[in-house]
Amino acid sequence: MEPLHPSLRRTTIAEDGLGGLRITFRPNLGGCACAGLMLMVFALALVAGRARALISDDRAPDGGRTRLALLVLAGTIALIGLAAWWLRQRRVYAAVGGGELSIWSEFAGFRLGRARSFPLSEAYNLRYVPIRPGGVPGMGTGYVAFDYDGRVRFLGEILLEPEARGLVATLKSRFRFPEDRDEPLPISP
């Protein structure tokens, strides 16, 4: 596998000063954010272009349904654009150290929800998990995952395979993640 070009790297790993690591996952949604801003501008242009008709005193032959539909369309486009921009601004963080792994999201410096914490002694089988052959175009090919409490948990955002495998190797070199705990099934004679 060839190394990942630094401009494609979406994780930043830093020491936390207490012997642990803090991982920042940067979303790869630049195109999504640009599309969102373009949709918001389009919605504003649509409303501005029709503003005269919207505030006109003339009664439309359709009873104003066209005006209402236009406002609903512009509002929907603006909301989709705002959602795309929001996705671009959100960050996912993970902290590993002190015997636990914590994952949380932030938007503009404010924590969204509460951090999910997992004891390292019970988090096992840290690995790269591909999502499908070829991945999601422009976003990545898989996740870093681990098992906890009988369920698969995902660490951060979708990543390209070399970066995800490198993150797994970094975490395994610094912290002890037990491998599979699965018991073999009995074989009938």
N, C-alpha and C positions, 0 to 999 in steps of 0.2 A: 504494500500500500504506500502510495507516495505521500510525502508530508503535506500538511495543509498550509497554504499561503497565509501569512499573518493577516492580510486584509479580510480573509474569510472567517477568521476566528471570532466566535461570538461569546466566549466565556473569558472571564478575568478571574484568576485565582490569586488570592493574597493571604499572607499570614495575618492572623488576628491578634498577635502579641501574647496569646495565652497557650501557644502550642497547637492551635487549631487552624483551620482554613476557612476563608469566606469566599464563596464563589458567586459571581454576578453573571447572570445570563441575559444577554442583550437580544431582544427579538429581531429577527430578520424580516421585517415587514416594511422595508423602505418603499417598495412599490405600492404596497397597500396604503401607506400613509399618503403618498403622492396622489393615488387614486381618490382617497378620501377627501383631500384638500380640493382636488379638481371637482369632485361631486358637490362639495359645499359651494364653490365658486359658481358652478353651473346652476345650482339651485338659486343662489342670489341673483344671478343674471336673468334667470327665468322669471323670477318675481319682479325684478326691477324693470324688465322689458314689458311686463304686463301690468305694472303698477297703475298705470293710467286707467286701464280697463277695470282693474280691481276696485279703484276708488271712484270710478265714474258714477254719476247720478243716473245715467241712462239705464233703463231696464233691459236686460238681455232677453232674447226670445225664449231661452231655455230656463228662465226663472233663476238664473245665477248658479246653476249646477256646474257649468264650465269653470266659473271662478273658484268654486269650492274644490273641484277636482284639481285645479291647478295649484291651489294652496296646499292641498294634501300631498300632491306629487312633490312639490318643492320641499315641504317639511320632511317627507320620507327620505328624499335624496340627501337633505342636510343631516338627518339623523344617521344615515348610513355612513356618510363622510365623517361625522363626529366619532362614530364607533371605530372606524378604521384608524383615525388619528389617535384615539385612546389606546388602541392595541399597540401602536408604535411607541407610546410613551411609557407603557407598563414595563416593569422590571421584575424578574424573579431572582431571589437570592437563596443561597443555601449556606449553612454554617455547619462545619464538622469539627467537633472537639468537645472536650469535657465529657466524653462518654455518650454523646448524643449527636444526632443529625437533625437539623431544623431547616424547614423550607417555608418561605413566605413571599408574598408579592407586595410591591409598592408602586404607587403612582404619584409622581411629582413630590416624592419624599414622604408621602403618607402611606402607612401600612394598610393594605386591603385585607380585612379579616384578621384572623389570628394565625400565628405560626404553627405549623404542624411539626411536632417533635417525635423522633423515634430513637429509642435507646440503641446504641451501636451493638450491644450484646444480643439484641433480638432482630436487627436488620442483617439479612444475609443474602448471599448470591448476587452481589453487585455485578452488573453486566451491561453490555450494549445490546439493545433490542431494536432490530430493524422494523420499520413500519410496513414496508412493501418494497418489492424490487424497484429500484430507481428513485424511491423516496417521493417527496413532494417537491415538484420543480421550484427551484429558487429558495427553498427553505431548509431542507435537510433530508436525511435518510433514516433517522432513528432517534431513540432516546437512551439515556442512562437510566437503568431501572434496578430496583432491588426488591426483595421479598420481605414482607413484614406482616405478622399476624395472619398468615395464610392468604395474603393478597399481594399483587404486584403494585408497587408504588413507583412513580416516575419522578426523577430528579430534574427539575427545571424544564427547559424548552427543547424543542426538536433541534437536533444538531446534525452536522455532517459526520459521516462515519469516522474519519481520522480523528476529529476533535473529540467525539464521544469516547472512542477507545482510549485516547490519551488521557481523558479525564478519569476514566475507570482505572487506568494504570497508576495515575497520580494518587488517587484516593486509596487504592490497595497498597501502594508503597508506604503510605503514611499511617494508615489505620487498618485495624484487623476487621475484615468483613468475612464471617464464616461462609463457606461454600454451601451447596445444597444441603438441606436437612431432610430431604425426602427419603422415606424408608422404601426399600424394594418390595414389590408386591409378591405374595407367596405364589409359587409355581406348583400347580397340581401334578401329582405323579401320573 
